[in-house]
Amino acid sequence: MSESPTGQLRISGWDVSNPLEVERSFRTGYRIGASRCAGCDLATAEAFTERMSDRRRAVLEGTWSDRRAAIFRGAMHGGLDAVRARAAGVDAGLASWMDALRSWNDAEPIRLDWRSAHPPQPPPPDAPRLALEAVPRGLWGDAFGLLPPYPSRRKAMTQPQSVRALMALYPQLRRPIIHGLLREGETMNLISAPKMGKSWLVTDLALSVATGRDWLGQYQCERGDVLILDNELHGETSANRVPKVATALGVDFDDYADHVWVQNLRGQLQDVFTLGKYFEALVPGRFKVIILDAFYRFMPRDMDENDNGTMSSLYNHIDRYADRLRCSFVLIHHTTKGNQGGKSITDVGAGAGSQSRATDTHLILRAHETDDAVVLDAAVRSWPPVARRCLRWTFPVWSPADDLDPACLRVENGRKRGERKDWTPGAFVEAFVNDTPATRSTILAKAVSAGLSRWAADNLLRTADNDSLMVRQGSGKRNEPFTYRRGSAAQEDRP
């Protein structure tokens, strides 16, 4: 049985090594499926394609012969293509398409190159496009690009919807994949300076999704298979790197070995547009996350990454792939040269500014003033704001470094900050806590205005409180917040 990196049978012209009888079976199944769904009512077509989809699971499990598997997979694709054609308005032209499919099925000798193996396309529409309500809901994904219970961004509704209708049609947000960061059908940029270790970090992310563990100990991941399309590493490097990261994380080999897939594309001259046929071959829902590493190598030849229109077009195509495949895309990209500490989150990244606006999550890594540490920041679209966090590099993984202040970004030219006062809890109390009781927010505001980061001030205040270096009063309730004043709490009753 010939298999692809996606676990699907290569039976439609993707592999010239396929036996001719397998390709013939696929064509026969395709013609039967197209004929069935072109001539029946759409409810029957929905039931037919659902049966073929169910049988596809047995195909992926390898319980059928290649020829039988090819027939059912062909029938599923033929049926769905017929549904798409009918929804687009192809009516009288269906008869000529059936004739073309019969000729394609019966062709001798059978050829396996892409041009010959690909099924004939339906003719242009000759009737009005079908209305949404005329098509069973289960076919919306293939007929209109809608994936219930939410709409596809690549297809506009033919009519505007009232808010009431919109809420009834789409009652919830898209399903989470990485809680707090990413949902199904969304895209995420992961950006840092070159050679900072972002590819190692994204390997950690892939393992987290594949095993359902929390990424970086914070972001809950929904379990599912991951596909890494890597155009920087050779296969030998990937085969060495993934197990190395898994071992460092304590992930057992059998827990991820069949759930992380890697396609090494270095030197194969692939870009976002030419990958369209590759993505068309994938079964929707097969992968939870598809990673493109590195994004700059997937940009078309001679394109200008500083052109907003071109970059928007790339993201539009990726959105289309994500909607069709019911997965999320993670794009690994680099920053511009120079210091990134003074930039806003959405300004970090080489190229046009549309890259941060077009994506759903723009996650960046910037150098911390401590060696071998970075600050993780993110701008998100469908989640609450993400708190800035520090990570520490210990080869081959990044781990949370909550002992570091995320406000301490490395300054210009990579130099560390100059000398600054090393605050102790006692010094903090002496400087910012008075004999008169004051609330936490008042004390923190004074400390921040004096040059401390809010993170550092809050940590010092908490430590001083825990060490009884000041007197705390109040219940901590909304109408009676805690207040703090100088004095030894050990000599007084603490609430």
N, C-alpha and C positions, 0 to 999 in steps of 0.2 A: 504494500500500500504506500503510495507516494504522498508525503505530508509536507505541508508548508510550515513556516515559523508560527503560524497562527493556530495550528492544530486542525486545519481544514484540509479536505482532499483537494489536490490540484487537478481539477477535472474540466477546466474550461479554457484551456489555452495558456495557462500560467506556466506550464512545465512541458517542454518538448519531449521529455522522457515518458510521458503518459502512454500506456497502451492504447492503440487506436480504438479497440472495442469499448474502453472506458469513455473516451471522448464521444463516441457514437451514442452511448447510453445517455450521457449528459444531454446531447442534442435532442434525442428522442424525448426525454423527460421535459426539456424546455418547451418543445413544440406542443406536447400534450397539455402542459400547464397553461401556456399562453392561449391555446385553443379553448380550453375549458373556461378560463376566466374572461375571455373575450366574448363568449356567447351566452353566459348565464347572468342571472341577476347578481348584484353586488353582494347581497347577503350570502349567497352561495359561494361567491368568490372568496369572501372573508373566511368562511368555514373551511374551504379548500386550502387556502394558504396557511391557516392555523394548523391543519393536519400535517401539511408538509413541514412546517416549522417544528412540530413535535417530533416528527420522524427524523429531522435533522440531528436531534440530540443523539439518537442511536448511531447516526453517521459519525459524529465526533467521538463517540465511545468505541468506534471500530467494531461494532457487532455484526455488521453486514459486509457482504462482498463489495468490491470496488464498483462493479457494474450496477448493482442494485442501489448502492449509495449514490452513484452518479445520476441515476434516473430520478430519485426523489429530490436531490438537490437541484437538478435542472428544472423539475416541475415547479418547485418553490420559486425559483428566479423567473421562470417564464410566466407564472401566474401573477407575480407582483409587477412585472413589466407591463403586462396587459392591463392591470388595474391602473397603473400610472398613465398609460396611453389613453384609456377611457376617461379618466379624470381630467386629462389635459384637453379633451375635446376631439380625440380621434374616433370617428364613427364609421363612415363609409370606407375609410382607408384600412380598416382592420382586415378586410378580405384580401387585399393585396399583400399585407404583412404576413398573413397566414401562408400565402403562396410562396413568399420569400423564405419563410421558415422551413417549408417542406423542401425547397431546393437546397437550402443550407444543410438540412438533416440528411438528405440523400446524396450529397455531393461525393463524387469519386474522382480521384483519390482524396481521402480526408487529409486535411492539412492542419497543423497545430500552431502555426505562427499566429500572432495576435490578430492581425487583420482578417485572417480566414476563420479563426476559431471563435471570434466574438460574434454573438447573434446579430442578425440584421436588425437595424433600429426601426421602430414604428415610423410611419410617414407623419408629416406635419398635421396638426389639428385641422379638421374640416367642419367642426361644429363648436358651439359654445362650451366653455369649460364647465364642468359639473359644479354645482353649488355644494358648500360644505355639508349642509343638512341632507343632501341626496346620497351621501356616502356613509356606510357604517363606521362608527367611531373607531373600531379596531383597524381600519384601513387608512385612517388619517395620516399616519406616519409616512406611508408609501405614496398615497395619493396627493397629499398637500404639503408634505414635509413637517406635519404637526405630530409631536410625540406626546400623546396624552399622559398626564393631565396638564401639559403646558405647551405653549406654541413654540415653533421653531423661529429663530431670529432671521433665518434666510428667506422666509416666506411671509409676506404681509397678508393680513386678513383682507378678504375682498370687501368687507363692510366694517365700519367702525363698530365697536361694542360699547354699550352702556357699562358703567362701573358695576351695576348689579349683575348683568350678563357675564361680564369679565370675571367677577368673583365666583360666579356659579360654574363657569367653564374651567377656571384655574384656581381651585380652592387652596392650594398650598404651594410653597416654594419648591424648587427642584430638589431632588434627593441629595443629601450630603454625601460626599466622598471623603473629603478631609474636613472634619468639623471645625468651623471657625475660619476656614480658608477657601474651600473649593466645593462646588456642587456639580452634579451631572450636567454635561453639556457646556460647562464653562471652561475658560482657559486661564492659565496662571503663568506669569513670567517669573523666573528665578534668576536674579541678576547680581553679579558681583564683578570685581576686578579679575582680569585673567590670572589663572593659576592660583586662585585663592582657595580652591577646594570645593567649588559648587557641584562638580560632577560626583564627588564622593558623597556630598550631602544628598543629592538626588537619588543616588543608589540606596541610601538609607530610607528615603521616602518610598522608593519602589518596594523595598522589603517590608516596610510598614504596611503598605496597602495590601501586598500579597499575603501577609500573615494576619492582618487585622489588628496589629499592635499600634500603640500611640506613637506618633512621630515626634521626636525630640521630647518625649515624656509629657507632651501637652496636647497635641492635636490628635483626637480620636479618628482612626481611619476605618472605613467600611471595607471589609475584605473582598478582594477580587483580583483577577489577573492583570498584570502590567506588561506593556510592550515598550521597550526602549529602542528607539531608532537612533543609532549612534553613528555619526559620520566623522568622528574624530579618532576613536579607538579602533585598533585591530581586534579581531576576534580573540587572539591569544591574550590581549590585555584585559578584555571584558571577562574572559573565563577565569582570570586570576583575581580580578578586582572584586567581583560580586561576592564570591565565597569569603574573601578576606574581610569585607565589611560585615557580612553575616556572622562570621566567627567572633568578631569584636563586639557585636551586639548580642551575642548569645543566642542567635537564631539557628535552630536545627536545619540541616541540609534538606531533609525531606519536607520541611514545612514550606519551603519556597522554591525548590528546584523545578517543580512543574508549574509554577505560577508566575515566575518572572521570565519573560521572553525577550531576547535580544536579537536585533537585526543590525549587523555591522555594515554600514553603507559607505565607508571611507573609500574614496576613489571611484564611486559608481555614478557620480554626476547627477544626483537626485536633488530636486528642489520641491518646494511646497506644491507647485502646480503639477509637476510630473508624477508626484506621489498619488495623484488622484485615482489612477487605476489600481494602485496598490490598496488604497483604502476602500475602493469599491468592492474588492474581493473579500474584505473582512465581514464577518457576520455581526450585525448590530448587537451590542451587549456582550460581545466576546471579551472585551477588555474594559476594566474600570478606568484606567489611566493609560494614556499614550504619551511618552516623553520624547521630545525632539532635542537631541544634544549633539551638536550645538546649533542654535537657531541661525547664526550668521552663515553657516554652511548650507542651510536649506533655502537661502535667498537665491532667486534666479540670477543667472549670469548677467552682468552689466547693470543690475538694478542699483538705484541710489537709496541706501538705507536712511538717508536724511530727507527723503521725499515723503511727505505725509500721505499723499494719495497712494503711492506704491505700498507703503507699510499697511495702510488700511485695507488694501486689496488682499494682502497676505493673510491678515487676521480674518477677513471675511471668508476666505476659503477654509481656514482652520475652523471657524465657527460652523461652516457647512459640514465639514467632516465630523466634528464633535456631535452635531445634532443627528446626523445619520447613524453614527456608530453608538450613540447613547453612552458616551464616555466623556472624560475630561482630558484636555491636553495641557502638558507642562512644557514650557519653552525655556531652554537654558541659554542665556545671553550674557554679554559682557558690558562693563561700563566704558565710558570714555576714559581717556588718559587724565591723570591729575587727581587732585583731592576731591572726594565726594562728600565730605563732612558738612559742607555749607549748603548742600542742595536739599530741596524738598524731596520726599520719597518718589513722587511721580516724575521728577527731573533726572533721576538716576537711570542710566541705560544708554548705550550707544545708538544713535540714530534719531529719527523723527519722534516728536513728542506723542504722536498718535499711538505709539506702541503701548504706552501706559494707560491711555484713554480707552483703547480698543479691548484691552484684556479685562477680565473680571477681578483678578487678583494680581497685584504688582508687588512681588516680594523681593527685597533687596538685602544684601549683606555688605556692610561697610566696616572697615578696619577700626578696631578698638585701640585705645592708646596702650593697652597691655598687649605684649607680644602674643601671637598665636591665639588671638581672640577677635571675634567680630560682633557686630550689633545687627540683629535681625529686625527688620522693619517691614511693614506691609500696608498697602492701601487696598481695601476690599470693597466690593460692590454690594453683595447680598448678605453680609455678616456685620455684626457690631465691630467697632474699631478694634484693631489688634494692638495689644500692648507691646512696646519695644522690649527686646530681650537680648541678653548676651549669650554667645556660644563660645566654647573653648575647643581648640583643635588638639586632639591626641591621636596621632595616626593609628588607624585610618578613618576615624569617625569624629564628628562634631557632637558635643554634649552640652547641655545647659550649664551656664556659668552664672548662677543667680547671685553669686558673691560680688560680681562686677557691676559697676554703675553704667547702665546703657547710655547715659548722657555723655560719657567720656569718649567721644569719637576722636580718632587720630586727626591731628590738625594738618595744615598745609605742608606739602612736600614730605609727608610721612613722618614728620617729627612729632615727638610726644609733647604734651603740654609742659610749660615751664614749672618751676617750683610752686607748690601751693600748700596751704596749711593742711596738715594731717589731723583731721578732726577726731577727737575722742568723745564718747558720750558725756564725760564730765565737762570738757571744754564747750560742748554744744549747749549744755544746760547753763553754764556760766555766761555764754554769749546771748542766748535767745530766750531764756526762761527768767521771768522776773518774780518779785515777791507778790505781785498782784496776779491772781489766777487769769489764765488766758486759754482759749480753745486751741485745739490741735491745728486748725486751719490758720489761725493767727500766727502761731509759732512757726509753722512751715513757711508762710508767706515772708516772714522776716528773714528766715534762713536763705530762701531762694533769692531774695533781693540782695543778700550779702554775697551771692556767688555760688552757693551750693546748688546741686541739682535736687529736684524734688525727691528723687529716689534716695539719694544719700541722706537728705534731711529727715525723711520719714524713717529710714533705718536707724539713724542716730537717736531719734526721739523714742522709738519703740524700745531700743536697747536701754536707754536711760530710764524709761518707765519700768522695764523688767528688772533692772538692777537697783530699783528703789532710790534713784538719785534725785528724785523730785517727788512732790506730793500730787497725787491725782485725786480729784474730787468729782462728784456727779455720778449718775447712773449709766451714762452712755446712751440713754434713750433720746429720741428726737427732741423732746421738750426739756431735756436736762443733759446736754452733752458733757463729755469729760472736759475738765479744765485742769491745767497744770500750773504749779508755782514752785518756787525754790523751797528746799527743805528736804529732810530725810524722811522718806515714806515709812522707814522701819520704825520710826517713833510714833506713827499715827496709824489708826485703823484704816485699812484699805477697803473700799467698797467691793 
